[in-house]
C-alpha cells in the first residue's frame, strides 16, 4: 500500500521481509508512470537487504531496472550492511560532465556543422569504434589508480579541470589489480569514446537562467552562452567489473536468501567487499578519464574553428556509484555506504566534498533531458541530505520500451521534428535515434519541477540543445 | 508452422528476450541468435570466423549468464559478433563453436553492456526448453 505523506512524497510502509520503508518522491503524474512497471517491486527488494538503514528512496525519474530500480537510492550501515554491484548498475560511474565556453550561440551557429562533423570524427561513438588512444598495461593501471591525476600529469587536463570533478576525478583506494584482465581487455581501446544507447555529446545553449548568482559562480553567465554536455561512463571495463564481482559475491555468499539474484552482495567490511570497493573506484576513475579525453577533443575542435575559445569544466558528476558519506541517523552522525543507481548526488552548501569554488553555494547537478529536449543545471541542498540521502534525479527517465519505440515511432519523423526546432543531429544509427526518441521518455521538466519543489535539488539554469551526437 | 527461435518482450529500459529449443543446447544456440539479432539491429551478419567456447557455471542460470557475458566480451574485446552457435551442454558445462564475423565490417550495430539475472529463467516445457534473460543496454 502506497500512501501520500505530503505534496510529492509517498510512502510504502515496512511489510513482510522489508527492513525499512520506501519513500517515493514524485508528483501524482510521475507516480502513475512509476506504478506501471516493476519499479516499486524492485524498491521493495532493496528494502529487504541486510543492513539497509532508514528508508529506500525512489526518485521522480525512477523506472524499472534489473535488481535495483533506476532512480533508486539505498544506504547501508558499515558494520552490518552490504555492498552490491547490482544496486549501482553495471555502468560504474556513468555520469554527466558539463563544459562552459566563452562563445555565443550566434557565433557558434556559423560553424555548427563543421564542429559537429569534427567531433563525430574525433570522439568515437557506437559499437566497435575504438579510440585512437592505445595504452599498454602499465599505463592502463595508472589510469585506473590515479584517474584525473594521471590525465593532469600527461597534459590532458588542467588544474582547474581536476578541481571541478567529483572527488577530483580520483576515488581513493582504487586498485588496478582488483580489475580483471577481461575487464581491461574490454576497456582498453574505449577511452575517449561515447558508446551507444542513451549516451551522447550535446552542444547546447543556456536558454534560461533561474538563479543568476549561482549560475554565475558555475560559469554560466548569460543566456545564449554555449555549453557542452557529455553523458557516458566506464564503458566495457566498468560493465565487466560489475559482472565479475556479482559472480564472485554469489559464489562466496550465495543468493538463496536474496529477494533477487541480481542483488548479489558482500558485507562492506569483508575481504570481498573491500576488493569490490577498490575495483569500483578503479572503474570510476576510468570513467572520469574517459570524459576527460572527450573534453580534450572538444577543446581541440573548438580551438580549430573558434581559436582562443576557453572551455571550462563546470563539473562532472557520477550517477551510478556507491559512496561513503556522513549522515545523521537518529540524532547520531554516521558514515553510510550510499548506493546511487541512476541518481545524482546533491550536496548542499558547506560540504567539504564539494570543490572550494562552489562550496558556498552547493554542488552542481546536471539532469539531461531526452534527445532534443531541455537539460537542467541544479544545485545541491541541505534538504536532500535530510530526506533523500543527498540525492536527486539523474534524467528524464525512460517511459516506453525500445521495442515499443521501434515498432511505433518513425526515425524520419523524429529527425524532421528536431530539424524544425533547429537541432542538428549526427548519429551512427537511425534505429538508435528511434530508440532514444523523446516520446520514449518522461517529461524532464516535470522531473526537475518536482526536485525543485521538494528542495532536493534547486533549479539554476535550463539548457537547450543545438547539436546532438549519438552512437 | 515452424516454431519461433526467439522473441523479444517489453522492458522499460533494457532488452528482454525468450529463446526456445527442443533441448537446452538449442535454447542456448537460439539465445545467441537473439543476441546477434539485437546487436545487428536485425541486419545480416556473415559467418566468416569461428571461435571456440568453453564455459562452466555454478548452476544453469550462472552458465546462461556466463554464456551471454562471453558473447559481450567477444564483441568488446575481440571485435567479434556472433551469428550462430553450435553447442553441447553437460550438466553445468558448455562447449562448442561460435560462428560470426568481425565487428568493424558492420556499420549499424547496437551495444550490450552486460548480462543480468533479472527475470532470468531456464525451464523444461512440453516442446523442450524455454529460457529468458534481460540484457543491460
Boltz contact constraints between the chains, C-beta under 6 A:
constraints:
  - contact:
      token1: [A, 37]
      token2: [B, 12]
      max_distance: 6.0
  - contact:
      token1: [A, 63]
      token2: [B, 12]
      max_distance: 6.0
  - contact:
      token1: [A, 64]
      token2: [B, 12]
      max_distance: 6.0
  - contact:
      token1: [A, 66]
      token2: [B, 116]
      max_distance: 6.0
  - contact:
      token1: [A, 66]
      token2: [B, 118]
      max_distance: 6.0
  - contact:
      token1: [A, 66]
      token2: [B, 134]
      max_distance: 6.0
  - contact:
      token1: [A, 90]
      token2: [B, 113]
      max_distance: 6.0
  - contact:
      token1: [A, 90]
      token2: [B, 114]
      max_distance: 6.0
  - contact:
      token1: [A, 90]
      token2: [B, 136]
      max_distance: 6.0
  - contact:
      token1: [A, 91]
      token2: [B, 113]
      max_distance: 6.0
  - contact:
      token1: [A, 127]
      token2: [B, 109]
      max_distance: 6.0
  - contact:
      token1: [A, 127]
      token2: [B, 111]
      max_distance: 6.0
  - contact:
      token1: [A, 128]
      token2: [B, 79]
      max_distance: 6.0
  - contact:
      token1: [A, 128]
      token2: [B, 103]
      max_distance: 6.0
  - contact:
      token1: [A, 128]
      token2: [B, 104]
      max_distance: 6.0
  - contact:
      token1: [A, 185]
      token2: [B, 77]
      max_distance: 6.0
  - contact:
      token1: [A, 186]
      token2: [B, 76]
      max_distance: 6.0
  - contact:
      token1: [A, 186]
      token2: [B, 77]
      max_distance: 6.0
  - contact:
      token1: [A, 196]
      token2: [B, 111]
      max_distance: 6.0
  - contact:
      token1: [A, 197]
      token2: [B, 137]
      max_distance: 6.0
  - contact:
      token1: [A, 236]
      token2: [B, 76]
      max_distance: 6.0
  - contact:
      token1: [A, 239]
      token2: [B, 113]
      max_distance: 6.0
  - contact:
      token1: [A, 239]
      token2: [B, 114]
      max_distance: 6.0
  - contact:
      token1: [A, 243]
      token2: [B, 69]
      max_distance: 6.0
  - contact:
      token1: [A, 243]
      token2: [B, 114]
      max_distance: 6.0
  - contact:
      token1: [A, 261]
      token2: [B, 117]
      max_distance: 6.0
  - contact:
      token1: [A, 262]
      token2: [B, 116]
      max_distance: 6.0
  - contact:
      token1: [A, 262]
      token2: [B, 117]
      max_distance: 6.0
  - contact:
      token1: [A, 262]
      token2: [B, 118]
      max_distance: 6.0
  - contact:
      token1: [A, 398]
      token2: [B, 12]
      max_distance: 6.0
  - contact:
      token1: [A, 398]
      token2: [B, 13]
      max_distance: 6.0
  - contact:
      token1: [A, 401]
      token2: [B, 10]
      max_distance: 6.0
  - contact:
      token1: [A, 401]
      token2: [B, 11]
      max_distance: 6.0
  - contact:
      token1: [A, 401]
      token2: [B, 12]
      max_distance: 6.0
  - contact:
      token1: [A, 403]
      token2: [B, 8]
      max_distance: 6.0
  - contact:
      token1: [A, 403]
      token2: [B, 10]
      max_distance: 6.0
  - contact:
      token1: [A, 429]
      token2: [B, 108]
      max_distance: 6.0
  - contact:
      token1: [A, 431]
      token2: [B, 41]
      max_distance: 6.0
